């Protein structure tokens, strides 16, 4: 394990500092749907930009939380694959639905999707409610589908794009890395207030 979830988080924080203090930096790398054909690199660079400190904090929180668990399961190289491919597909989906977007949430949803397939029984405590990872992920997906029809200031299409990639990748890896019978369930507790704030700031546009 090479701790790439941690390294990616550090890179995102450093880029946010540059974004904050260097004029016009964000304008060069944000995903603008009108300009995406002229600036295709923004499909990837926008993943590393964030709309403010809270947006940054909760995405880094989620990347570390889910990413470190998944990295331990599938190794660092595969974590990087799911992060970048999910982020790229999420950006394509965002470009189709929104005028502009930024944030790592689509890539994080890819990680969540893979983890939900490989560790579906892993219990995540949201507040005082224990939910299997697969159930929690299904609920988040349902919320994003709902958000496509009732806009919520969150790039729901990007989440679904990343989640789709992660789910497919998880199915591809399941025979090798999936849960085996008798495998001990993992339990992870997330404070309800922290989790709700993270949900509110998955990906701004």
N, CA, C and O of each residue as an XYZ file, in Angstrom:
820
protein
N       0.848     -1.195      0.000
C       0.000      0.000      0.000
C       0.879      1.240      0.000
O       1.718      1.411      0.884
N       0.689      2.107     -0.991
C       1.549      3.279     -1.141
C       0.859      4.578     -0.730
O       1.370      5.666     -0.995
N      -0.295      4.466     -0.085
C      -0.974      5.631      0.488
C      -1.318      6.687     -0.553
O      -1.172      7.883     -0.298
N      -1.780      6.247     -1.741
C      -2.104      7.215     -2.777
C      -3.359      8.012     -2.460
O      -3.510      9.135     -2.940
N      -4.253      7.458     -1.669
C      -5.420      8.249     -1.253
C      -4.949      9.473     -0.465
O      -5.479     10.571     -0.637
N      -3.972      9.280      0.383
C      -3.403     10.394      1.140
C      -2.646     11.349      0.229
O      -2.778     12.566      0.359
N      -1.853     10.807     -0.694
C      -1.079     11.649     -1.609
C      -1.996     12.490     -2.499
O      -1.732     13.673     -2.715
N      -3.063     11.892     -3.014
C      -4.019     12.641     -3.824
C      -4.651     13.765     -3.016
O      -4.862     14.865     -3.526
N      -4.946     13.486     -1.771
C      -5.535     14.504     -0.901
C      -4.576     15.670     -0.700
O      -4.988     16.830     -0.714
N      -3.306     15.361     -0.515
C      -2.307     16.422     -0.350
C      -2.183     17.248     -1.624
O      -2.095     18.475     -1.568
N      -2.175     16.577     -2.772
C      -2.098     17.283     -4.055
C      -3.293     18.216     -4.210
O      -3.137     19.358     -4.642
N      -4.472     17.741     -3.862
C      -5.687     18.556     -3.973
C      -5.600     19.786     -3.067
O      -6.002     20.880     -3.461
N      -5.076     19.604     -1.859
C      -4.938     20.734     -0.936
C      -3.940     21.750     -1.474
O      -4.186     22.955     -1.410
N      -2.818     21.278     -2.003
C      -1.809     22.190     -2.556
C      -2.386     22.966     -3.733
O      -2.171     24.174     -3.842
N      -3.114     22.287     -4.613
C      -3.729     22.966     -5.759
C      -4.751     23.988     -5.290
O      -4.875     25.060     -5.883
N      -5.481     23.668     -4.235
C      -6.441     24.637     -3.706
C      -5.738     25.898     -3.215
O      -6.249     27.002     -3.399
N      -4.572     25.744     -2.594
C      -3.813     26.916     -2.149
C      -3.368     27.755     -3.340
O      -3.456     28.982     -3.310
N      -2.891     27.088     -4.389
C      -2.508     27.811     -5.606
C      -3.731     28.502     -6.201
O      -3.661     29.666     -6.595
N      -4.827     27.796     -6.262
C      -6.078     28.324     -6.790
C      -6.518     29.569     -6.019
O      -7.057     30.512     -6.598
N      -6.283     29.559     -4.717
C      -6.704     30.661     -3.857
C      -5.848     31.897     -4.032
O      -6.356     33.018     -4.007
N      -4.541     31.699     -4.211
C      -3.618     32.832     -4.174
C      -3.069     33.262     -5.533
O      -2.469     34.331     -5.645
N      -3.268     32.441     -6.565
C      -2.751     32.808     -7.893
C      -3.912     33.297     -8.763
O      -4.817     32.519     -9.065
N      -3.902     34.562     -9.167
C      -4.998     35.101     -9.978
C      -5.162     34.349    -11.297
O      -4.177     33.971    -11.931
N      -6.387     34.140    -11.696
C      -6.763     33.540    -12.983
C      -6.398     32.050    -13.107
O      -6.636     31.447    -14.153
N      -5.831     31.462    -12.066
C      -5.477     30.045    -12.134
C      -6.728     29.186    -12.343
O      -6.751     28.307    -13.204
N      -7.755     29.449    -11.554
C      -8.979     28.650    -11.649
C      -9.609     28.759    -13.029
O     -10.123     27.771    -13.554
N      -9.575     29.936    -13.617
C     -10.199     30.150    -14.925
C      -9.550     29.286    -16.006
O     -10.211     28.915    -16.976
N      -8.283     28.966    -15.853
C      -7.574     28.178    -16.854
C      -7.886     26.687    -16.760
O      -7.722     25.957    -17.738
N      -8.330     26.236    -15.600
C      -8.441     24.795    -15.388
C      -9.833     24.319    -14.978
O     -10.047     23.113    -14.852
N     -10.781     25.224    -14.766
C     -12.147     24.826    -14.447
C     -12.808     24.237    -15.691
O     -12.439     24.584    -16.813
N     -13.762     23.368    -15.502
C     -14.485     22.769    -16.623
C     -15.603     23.697    -17.059
O     -16.591     23.872    -16.346
N     -15.443     24.291    -18.233
C     -16.452     25.147    -18.839
C     -17.019     24.389    -20.031
O     -16.291     24.083    -20.976
N     -18.305     24.086    -19.992
C     -18.904     23.234    -21.023
C     -18.776     23.827    -22.418
O     -18.617     23.092    -23.393
N     -18.844     25.122    -22.519
C     -18.766     25.778    -23.825
C     -17.360     25.651    -24.419
O     -17.196     25.568    -25.637
N     -16.356     25.638    -23.548
C     -14.968     25.658    -24.005
C     -14.276     24.299    -23.931
O     -13.082     24.194    -24.211
N     -15.016     23.266    -23.557
C     -14.359     21.982    -23.294
C     -13.690     21.400    -24.535
O     -12.675     20.715    -24.412
N     -14.227     21.653    -25.717
C     -13.597     21.144    -26.939
C     -12.259     21.825    -27.200
O     -11.336     21.215    -27.738
N     -12.165     23.093    -26.813
C     -10.921     23.839    -26.983
C      -9.931     23.551    -25.858
O      -8.719     23.673    -26.038
N     -10.463     23.166    -24.693
C      -9.605     22.925    -23.532
C      -9.931     21.558    -22.916
O     -10.443     21.488    -21.798
N      -9.640     20.486    -23.632
C     -10.018     19.145    -23.146
C      -9.336     18.760    -21.848
O      -9.845     17.913    -21.113
N      -8.187     19.369    -21.550
C      -7.488     19.030    -20.306
C      -8.319     19.363    -19.072
O      -8.098     18.802    -17.999
N      -9.279     20.284    -19.227
C     -10.080     20.674    -18.069
C     -11.010     19.556    -17.598
O     -11.516     19.614    -16.478
N     -11.244     18.538    -18.435
C     -12.024     17.386    -17.991
C     -11.340     16.691    -16.819
O     -12.003     16.074    -15.984
N     -10.025     16.790    -16.760
C      -9.274     16.186    -15.675
C      -8.854     17.211    -14.621
O      -8.945     16.946    -13.422
N      -8.397     18.376    -15.065
C      -7.890     19.355    -14.093
C      -8.985     19.865    -13.171
O      -8.710     20.210    -12.022
N     -10.226     19.919    -13.652
C     -11.319     20.403    -12.806
C     -11.554     19.512    -11.600
O     -12.091     19.955    -10.585
N     -11.149     18.254    -11.714
C     -11.302     17.317    -10.593
C     -10.504     17.793     -9.382
O     -10.879     17.507     -8.245
N      -9.413     18.511     -9.612
C      -8.527     18.927     -8.528
C      -8.829     20.331     -8.012
O      -8.148     20.812     -7.106
N      -9.830     20.989     -8.571
C     -10.223     22.322     -8.114
C     -11.412     22.217     -7.170
O     -12.188     21.264     -7.240
N     -11.551     23.210     -6.280
C     -12.681     23.227     -5.359
C     -13.195     24.651     -5.162
O     -12.466     25.630     -5.319
N     -14.477     24.726     -4.811
C     -15.142     26.023     -4.758
C     -15.008     26.773     -3.458
O     -15.561     27.866     -3.335
N     -14.305     26.243     -2.487
C     -14.122     26.901     -1.205
C     -13.562     25.926     -0.202
O     -13.412     24.739     -0.491
N     -13.249     26.432      0.990
C     -12.609     25.582      1.992
C     -13.499     24.423      2.415
O     -13.026     23.293      2.534
N     -14.791     24.691      2.646
C     -15.674     23.610      3.077
C     -15.837     22.560      1.990
O     -15.860     21.363      2.275
N     -15.951     23.009      0.745
C     -16.020     22.079     -0.385
C     -14.780     21.193     -0.400
O     -14.872     19.976     -0.555
N     -13.622     21.823     -0.236
C     -12.355     21.086     -0.183
C     -12.327     20.117      0.989
O     -11.988     18.945      0.820
N     -12.679     20.597      2.170
C     -12.556     19.792      3.386
C     -13.363     18.512      3.301
O     -12.857     17.438      3.625
N     -14.609     18.611      2.871
C     -15.463     17.430      2.875
C     -15.122     16.461      1.749
O     -15.330     15.256      1.892
N     -14.603     16.962      0.640
C     -14.155     16.036     -0.398
C     -12.872     15.316      0.019
O     -12.717     14.121     -0.236
N     -11.960     16.038      0.654
C     -10.742     15.393      1.142
C     -11.083     14.386      2.242
O     -10.509     13.299      2.296
N     -12.012     14.752      3.109
C     -12.485     13.836      4.141
C     -12.982     12.534      3.514
O     -12.613     11.447      3.957
N     -13.823     12.648      2.479
C     -14.390     11.464      1.829
C     -13.325     10.672      1.084
O     -13.338      9.442      1.107
N     -12.404     11.367      0.424
C     -11.334     10.681     -0.310
C     -10.447      9.876      0.637
O     -10.090      8.735      0.345
N     -10.099     10.469      1.756
C      -9.283      9.748      2.725
C     -10.048      8.577      3.331
O      -9.518      7.473      3.458
N     -11.289      8.830      3.699
C     -12.080      7.814      4.384
C     -12.312      6.600      3.490
O     -11.938      5.482      3.843
N     -12.936      6.826      2.324
C     -13.242      5.711      1.436
C     -12.012      5.243      0.660
O     -11.846      4.051      0.403
N     -11.153      6.194      0.289
C     -10.004      5.846     -0.538
C      -9.008      4.957      0.163
O      -8.499      4.009     -0.435
N      -8.717      5.242      1.427
C      -7.750      4.420      2.151
C      -8.266      3.004      2.356
O      -7.497      2.044      2.303
N      -9.565      2.874      2.592
C     -10.142      1.538      2.740
C     -10.031      0.769      1.429
O      -9.601     -0.384      1.410
N     -10.426      1.419      0.327
C     -10.381      0.733     -0.963
C      -8.953      0.424     -1.388
O      -8.683     -0.643     -1.939
N      -8.049      1.345     -1.136
C      -6.644      1.120     -1.513
C      -6.081     -0.103     -0.812
O      -5.303     -0.854     -1.400
N      -6.466     -0.309      0.435
C      -6.014     -1.486      1.167
C      -6.560     -2.773      0.554
O      -5.916     -3.821      0.605
N      -7.772     -2.677     -0.035
C      -8.413     -3.858     -0.621
C      -7.836     -4.196     -1.991
O      -7.563     -5.365     -2.267
N      -7.643     -3.193     -2.862
C      -7.323     -3.476     -4.263
C      -5.915     -3.047     -4.678
O      -5.508     -3.371     -5.794
N      -5.181     -2.368     -3.879
C      -3.840     -1.831     -4.083
C      -3.879     -0.442     -4.711
O      -4.910      0.006     -5.212
N      -2.728      0.225     -4.670
C      -2.647      1.635     -5.070
C      -2.891      1.849     -6.552
O      -3.577      2.795     -6.938
N      -2.334      0.979     -7.386
C      -2.468      1.168     -8.836
C      -3.930      1.137     -9.244
O      -4.369      1.976    -10.031
N      -4.677      0.201     -8.731
C      -6.089      0.099     -9.094
C      -6.903      1.263     -8.511
O      -7.874      1.713     -9.117
N      -6.502      1.738     -7.343
C      -7.167      2.918     -6.792
C      -7.004      4.106     -7.731
O      -7.961      4.837     -7.983
N      -5.795      4.299     -8.249
C      -5.550      5.410     -9.171
C      -6.372      5.252    -10.448
O      -6.875      6.235    -10.990
N      -6.505      4.035    -10.919
C      -7.312      3.795    -12.115
C      -8.749      4.230    -11.883
O      -9.317      4.969    -12.687
N      -9.337      3.773    -10.785
C     -10.741      4.105    -10.541
C     -10.903      5.596    -10.273
O     -11.907      6.177    -10.685
N      -9.967      6.223     -9.608
C     -10.065      7.658     -9.328
C     -10.044      8.480    -10.612
O     -10.910      9.328    -10.821
N      -9.057      8.232    -11.472
C      -8.905      9.077    -12.656
C      -9.957      8.769    -13.725
O     -10.481      9.686    -14.357
N     -10.264      7.504    -13.928
C     -11.274      7.178    -14.938
C     -12.652      7.664    -14.481
O     -13.414      8.206    -15.281
N     -12.971      7.473    -13.213
C     -14.249      7.958    -12.703
C     -14.326      9.479    -12.766
O     -15.362     10.038    -13.126
N     -13.236     10.142    -12.420
C     -13.211     11.596    -12.489
C     -13.399     12.105    -13.900
O     -14.097     13.095    -14.120
N     -12.777     11.429    -14.866
C     -12.899     11.836    -16.265
C     -14.326     11.643    -16.770
O     -14.882     12.538    -17.406
N     -14.920     10.493    -16.496
C     -16.285     10.234    -16.938
C     -17.259     11.171    -16.232
O     -18.223     11.636    -16.840
N     -17.017     11.449    -14.965
C     -17.870     12.386    -14.236
C     -17.814     13.775    -14.865
O     -18.833     14.460    -14.947
N     -16.640     14.190    -15.305
C     -16.505     15.493    -15.953
C     -17.246     15.540    -17.285
O     -17.865     16.551    -17.620
N     -17.183     14.447    -18.044
C     -17.934     14.384    -19.301
C     -19.430     14.511    -19.025
O     -20.135     15.241    -19.721
N     -19.906     13.802    -18.011
C     -21.320     13.896    -17.646
C     -21.683     15.309    -17.204
O     -22.740     15.827    -17.562
N     -20.793     15.934    -16.419
C     -21.050     17.304    -15.963
C     -21.100     18.270    -17.140
O     -21.928     19.180    -17.159
N     -20.223     18.081    -18.121
C     -20.206     18.965    -19.287
C     -21.494     18.869    -20.091
O     -21.890     19.833    -20.747
N     -22.144     17.724    -20.047
C     -23.395     17.535    -20.782
C     -24.588     18.174    -20.086
O     -25.581     18.509    -20.731
N     -24.493     18.342    -18.770
C     -25.646     18.803    -17.997
C     -25.500     20.210    -17.432
O     -26.501     20.889    -17.203
N     -24.250     20.663    -17.202
C     -24.065     21.919    -16.481
C     -23.125     22.842    -17.256
O     -22.324     22.392    -18.076
N     -23.239     24.122    -16.985
C     -22.419     25.099    -17.695
C     -20.960     25.057    -17.240
O     -20.053     25.278    -18.043
N     -20.733     24.774    -15.965
C     -19.370     24.703    -15.437
C     -19.379     23.827    -14.190
O     -20.400     23.711    -13.513
N     -18.242     23.213    -13.893
C     -18.154     22.388    -12.691
C     -16.711     22.250    -12.242
O     -15.778     22.488    -13.009
N     -16.547     21.864    -10.997
C     -15.234     21.595    -10.423
C     -15.422     20.744     -9.179
O     -16.481     20.772     -8.551
N     -14.393     19.992     -8.828
C     -14.459     19.178     -7.621
C     -14.164     17.712     -7.871
O     -14.324     17.211     -8.984
N     -13.731     17.032     -6.816
C     -13.322     15.631     -6.900
C     -14.454     14.655     -6.618
O     -14.219     13.449     -6.556
N     -15.671     15.146     -6.446
C     -16.751     14.268     -5.998
C     -17.051     13.131     -6.965
O     -17.327     12.015     -6.526
N     -17.005     13.383     -8.258
C     -17.266     12.317     -9.220
C     -16.255     11.192     -9.101
O     -16.611     10.016     -9.174
N     -14.985     11.558     -8.918
C     -13.944     10.547     -8.721
C     -14.162      9.797     -7.416
O     -13.942      8.587     -7.348
N     -14.592     10.506     -6.386
C     -14.861      9.871     -5.093
C     -16.036      8.914     -5.200
O     -16.029      7.851     -4.580
N     -17.043      9.282     -5.981
C     -18.164      8.372     -6.178
C     -17.728      7.102     -6.905
O     -18.307      6.037     -6.694
N     -16.721      7.210     -7.750
C     -16.177      6.009     -8.363
C     -15.577      5.087     -7.317
O     -15.770      3.872     -7.367
N     -14.856      5.660     -6.376
C     -14.285      4.880     -5.279
C     -15.393      4.242     -4.450
O     -15.302      3.074     -4.070
N     -16.436      5.013     -4.174
C     -17.568      4.500     -3.401
C     -18.238      3.341     -4.134
O     -18.584      2.333     -3.518
N     -18.420      3.481     -5.439
C     -19.057      2.423     -6.213
C     -18.263      1.132     -6.192
O     -18.829      0.049     -6.042
N     -16.952      1.247     -6.342
C     -16.106      0.054     -6.300
C     -16.146     -0.599     -4.924
O     -16.245     -1.820     -4.801
N     -16.067      0.237     -3.894
C     -16.085     -0.290     -2.534
C     -17.420     -0.951     -2.208
O     -17.458     -1.954     -1.495
N     -18.514     -0.397     -2.725
C     -19.838     -0.979     -2.469
C     -19.961     -2.378     -3.055
O     -20.650     -3.228     -2.489
N     -19.303     -2.627     -4.180
C     -19.345     -3.959     -4.793
C     -18.423     -4.927     -4.070
O     -18.779     -6.085     -3.851
N     -17.242     -4.455     -3.700
C     -16.252     -5.352     -3.099
C     -16.482     -5.575     -1.604
O     -16.133     -6.628     -1.070
N     -17.062     -4.597     -0.938
C     -17.337     -4.726      0.501
C     -18.779     -4.296      0.787
O     -18.996     -3.347      1.540
N     -19.755     -4.971      0.205
C     -21.154     -4.541      0.335
C     -21.688     -4.620      1.753
O     -22.619     -3.892      2.099
N     -21.123     -5.485      2.577
C     -21.635     -5.649      3.941
C     -20.914     -4.762      4.953
O     -21.280     -4.742      6.128
N     -19.907     -4.039      4.515
C     -19.210     -3.126      5.416
C     -20.211     -2.124      5.983
O     -20.883     -1.420      5.229
N     -20.310     -2.059      7.280
C     -21.325     -1.228      7.915
C     -20.801      0.186      8.105
O     -19.747      0.397      8.705
N     -21.545      1.142      7.590
C     -21.226      2.553      7.765
C     -22.283      3.158      8.674
O     -23.467      3.149      8.340
N     -21.871      3.678      9.810
C     -22.812      4.318     10.726
C     -22.998      5.774     10.329
O     -22.080      6.585     10.455
N     -24.172      6.094      9.858
C     -24.527      7.471      9.536
C     -25.390      7.957     10.689
O     -26.562      7.594     10.791
N     -24.808      8.782     11.558
C     -25.492      9.093     12.788
C     -25.579      7.835     13.629
O     -24.563      7.217     13.947
N     -26.792      7.461     13.984
C     -26.997      6.241     14.769
C     -27.579      5.114     13.929
O     -28.006      4.091     14.463
N     -27.595      5.302     12.622
C     -28.222      4.303     11.745
C     -27.144      3.494     11.044
O     -26.412      4.040     10.218
N     -27.026      2.216     11.346
C     -26.038      1.381     10.646
C     -26.572      0.934      9.289
O     -27.657      0.361      9.196
N     -25.807      1.197      8.253
C     -26.221      0.824      6.904
C     -25.110      0.032      6.230
O     -23.948      0.433      6.285
N     -25.448     -1.084      5.595
C     -24.446     -1.753      4.756
C     -24.007     -0.820      3.633
O     -24.801     -0.023      3.133
N     -22.771     -0.922      3.248
C     -22.220     -0.040      2.221
C     -23.059     -0.061      0.951
O     -23.270      0.985      0.336
N     -23.539     -1.231      0.550
C     -24.305     -1.332     -0.687
C     -25.631     -0.597     -0.575
O     -26.094      0.000     -1.547
N     -26.248     -0.635      0.606
C     -27.526      0.057      0.813
C     -27.310      1.565      0.834
O     -28.058      2.316      0.208
N     -26.277      2.006      1.560
C     -25.978      3.438      1.610
C     -25.696      3.983      0.218
O     -26.157      5.069     -0.132
N     -24.942      3.232     -0.576
C     -24.613      3.673     -1.931
C     -25.859      3.745     -2.798
O     -26.005      4.674     -3.592
N     -26.754      2.782     -2.660
C     -28.002      2.803     -3.421
C     -28.838      4.026     -3.063
O     -29.461      4.630     -3.935
N     -28.853      4.390     -1.796
C     -29.602      5.573     -1.368
C     -28.989      6.847     -1.935
O     -29.712      7.743     -2.371
N     -27.659      6.934     -1.933
C     -27.010      8.108     -2.513
C     -27.286      8.197     -4.009
O     -27.515      9.283     -4.541
N     -27.265      7.054     -4.684
C     -27.561      7.037     -6.118
C     -28.998      7.485     -6.373
O     -29.255      8.249     -7.304
N     -29.932      7.014     -5.553
C     -31.330      7.412     -5.705
C     -31.475      8.913     -5.507
O     -32.235      9.567     -6.222
N     -30.754      9.455     -4.547
C     -30.792     10.897     -4.333
C     -30.271     11.674     -5.524
O     -30.795     12.738     -5.854
N     -29.232     11.146     -6.178
C     -28.694     11.829     -7.357
C     -29.636     11.711     -8.546
O     -29.761     12.656     -9.326
N     -30.296     10.577     -8.699
C     -31.277     10.438     -9.771
C     -32.417     11.441     -9.564
O     -32.868     12.093    -10.506
N     -32.868     11.549     -8.323
C     -33.894     12.537     -7.985
C     -33.403     13.949     -8.312
O     -34.153     14.774     -8.833
N     -32.126     14.213     -7.997
C     -31.554     15.533     -8.231
C     -31.445     15.915     -9.698
O     -31.363     17.100    -10.023
N     -31.445     14.923    -10.594
C     -31.426     15.238    -12.020
C     -32.696     15.959    -12.448
O     -32.678     16.777    -13.367
N     -33.803     15.647    -11.770
C     -35.098     16.218    -12.137
C     -35.491     17.396    -11.254
O     -36.322     18.223    -11.631
N     -34.879     17.459    -10.072
C     -35.142     18.561     -9.157
C     -33.802     19.128     -8.722
O     -33.262     18.727     -7.691
N     -33.252     20.075     -9.513
C     -31.895     20.585     -9.275
C     -31.669     21.008     -7.831
O     -32.516     21.647     -7.206
N     -30.487     20.626     -7.316
C     -30.185     20.857     -5.909
C     -28.873     21.598     -5.692
O     -28.335     21.578     -4.585
N     -28.349     22.250     -6.720
C     -27.052     22.914     -6.651
C     -25.909     21.921     -6.442
O     -24.836     22.291     -5.967
N     -26.144     20.674     -6.796
C     -25.119     19.634     -6.763
C     -25.088     18.993     -8.139
O     -26.136     18.786     -8.749
N     -23.903     18.677     -8.632
C     -23.771     18.090     -9.970
C     -24.088     16.591     -9.911
O     -23.193     15.747     -9.961
N     -25.360     16.292     -9.807
C     -25.788     14.899     -9.648
C     -25.363     14.011    -10.808
O     -25.019     12.848    -10.600
N     -25.382     14.542    -12.023
C     -24.994     13.744    -13.186
C     -23.535     13.302    -13.087
O     -23.191     12.191    -13.490
N     -22.685     14.167    -12.554
C     -21.274     13.810    -12.377
C     -21.126     12.684    -11.364
O     -20.328     11.767    -11.555
N     -21.896     12.759    -10.288
C     -21.850     11.687     -9.287
C     -22.228     10.354     -9.915
O     -21.556      9.342     -9.713
N     -23.307     10.371    -10.673
C     -23.793      9.126    -11.274
C     -22.805      8.579    -12.295
O     -22.633      7.365    -12.408
N     -22.153      9.476    -13.042
C     -21.134      9.034    -13.995
C     -19.974      8.353    -13.294
O     -19.535      7.282    -13.712
N     -19.471      8.971    -12.226
C     -18.384      8.364    -11.468
C     -18.809      7.068    -10.802
O     -18.055      6.096    -10.783
N     -20.015      7.057    -10.259
C     -20.525      5.859     -9.596
C     -20.677      4.702    -10.575
O     -20.399      3.552    -10.234
N     -21.117      5.006    -11.787
C     -21.257      3.972    -12.817
C     -19.906      3.321    -13.108
O     -19.799      2.096    -13.155
N     -18.882      4.138    -13.301
C     -17.546      3.600    -13.575
C     -17.059      2.742    -12.413
O     -16.549      1.640    -12.615
N     -17.220      3.257    -11.198
C     -16.763      2.520    -10.034
C     -17.479      1.196     -9.860
O     -16.867      0.197     -9.483
N     -18.781      1.188    -10.136
C     -19.556     -0.048    -10.015
C     -19.086     -1.086    -11.033
O     -18.893     -2.253    -10.693
N     -18.905     -0.659    -12.273
C     -18.429     -1.583    -13.311
C     -17.043     -2.120    -12.967
O     -16.766     -3.303    -13.161
N     -16.184     -1.258    -12.463
C     -14.832     -1.698    -12.097
C     -14.890     -2.664    -10.916
O     -14.143     -3.641    -10.864
N     -15.778     -2.382     -9.975
C     -15.947     -3.286     -8.851
C     -16.400     -4.668     -9.287
O     -15.913     -5.678     -8.777
N     -17.331     -4.714    -10.230
C     -17.795     -6.002    -10.756
C     -16.652     -6.745    -11.443
O     -16.548     -7.968    -11.349
N     -15.799     -5.993    -12.133
C     -14.641     -6.589    -12.799
C     -13.665     -7.207    -11.792
O     -13.036     -8.228    -12.070
N     -13.548     -6.575    -10.627
C     -12.582     -7.022     -9.624
C     -13.177     -7.968     -8.587
O     -12.445     -8.504     -7.754
N     -14.474     -8.180     -8.622
C     -15.137     -8.870     -7.523
C     -14.617    -10.289     -7.300
O     -14.446    -10.703     -6.153
N     -14.365    -11.035     -8.357
C     -13.901    -12.418     -8.179
C     -12.560    -12.476     -7.452
O     -12.276    -13.435     -6.734
N     -11.761    -11.470     -7.638
C     -10.428    -11.472     -7.020
C     -10.413    -10.796     -5.650
O      -9.738    -11.261     -4.732
N     -11.158     -9.698     -5.513
C     -11.054     -8.894     -4.294
C     -12.354     -8.814     -3.493
O     -12.392     -8.180     -2.438
N     -13.413     -9.450     -3.983
C     -14.696     -9.354     -3.303
C     -14.721    -10.093     -1.979
O     -13.821    -10.872     -1.664
N     -15.780     -9.833     -1.202
C     -15.941    -10.505      0.085
C     -16.095    -12.004     -0.103
O     -16.754    -12.463     -1.036
N     -15.487    -12.748      0.783
C     -15.655    -14.193      0.803
C     -16.580    -14.570      1.944
O     -16.715    -13.820      2.910
N     -17.204    -15.703      1.841
C     -18.084    -16.159      2.914
C     -17.299    -16.296      4.209
O     -16.183    -16.813      4.245
N     -17.924    -15.815      5.253
C     -17.264    -15.890      6.546
C     -16.344    -14.725      6.825
O     -15.801    -14.613      7.924
N     -16.155    -13.843      5.836
C     -15.289    -12.693      6.057
C     -15.921    -11.783      7.096
O     -17.120    -11.511      7.047
N     -15.131    -11.326      8.014
C     -15.630    -10.466      9.074
C     -16.086     -9.135      8.504
O     -15.407     -8.540      7.667
N     -17.232     -8.677      8.959
C     -17.735     -7.380      8.523
C     -16.930     -6.264      9.168
O     -16.539     -6.340     10.333
N     -16.694     -5.221      8.372
C     -16.049     -4.034      8.913
C     -17.112     -3.037      9.323
O     -18.148     -2.930      8.667
N     -16.870     -2.311     10.392
C     -17.787     -1.265     10.826
C     -17.035      0.049     10.873
O     -15.933      0.137     11.416
N     -17.649      1.065     10.295
C     -17.037      2.386     10.282
C     -18.093      3.387     10.695
O     -19.224      3.338     10.210
N     -17.733      4.290     11.583
C     -18.710      5.263     12.047
C     -18.403      6.635     11.482
O     -17.268      7.106     11.555
N     -19.410      7.273     10.921
C     -19.295      8.632     10.425
C     -20.294      9.469     11.193
O     -21.471      9.115     11.266
N     -19.850     10.569     11.765
C     -20.769     11.454     12.463
C     -21.832     11.978     11.512
O     -21.522     12.352     10.381
N     -23.072     12.009     11.955
C     -24.172     12.398     11.079
C     -24.008     13.824     10.575
O     -24.233     14.087      9.393
N     -23.622     14.746     11.446
C     -23.488     16.137     11.025
C     -22.387     16.294      9.990
O     -22.554     17.008      9.001
N     -21.250     15.620     10.219
C     -20.154     15.672      9.245
C     -20.588     15.085      7.913
O     -20.301     15.639      6.852
N     -21.285     13.953      7.982
C     -21.677     13.275      6.757
C     -22.667     14.108      5.956
O     -22.565     14.179      4.731
N     -23.624     14.738      6.632
C     -24.605     15.559      5.924
C     -23.932     16.762      5.274
O     -24.266     17.131      4.148
N     -22.991     17.369      5.979
C     -22.291     18.503      5.377
C     -21.471     18.053      4.179
O     -21.373     18.767      3.181
N     -20.873     16.849      4.282
C     -20.133     16.330      3.128
C     -21.070     16.113      1.958
O     -20.729     16.469      0.830
N     -22.239     15.540      2.190
C     -23.214     15.315      1.123
C     -23.586     16.622      0.430
O     -23.730     16.663     -0.792
N     -23.740     17.686      1.213
C     -24.153     18.979      0.658
C     -23.084     19.598     -0.227
O     -23.365     20.501     -1.016
N     -21.862     19.111     -0.094
C     -20.761     19.754     -0.825
C     -20.003     18.780     -1.711
O     -18.825     18.991     -1.999
N     -20.674     17.702     -2.150
C     -20.022     16.717     -3.006
C     -19.373     17.354     -4.231
O     -18.190     17.147     -4.502
N     -20.168     18.133     -4.966
C     -19.611     18.736     -6.177
C     -20.456     19.948     -6.525
O     -21.626     19.808     -6.878
N     -19.890     21.102     -6.430
C     -20.608     22.337     -6.753
C     -20.474     22.649     -8.226
O     -19.531     22.212     -8.885
N     -21.430     23.412     -8.738
C     -21.332     23.841    -10.125
C     -21.950     25.205    -10.295
O     -21.966     25.743    -11.402
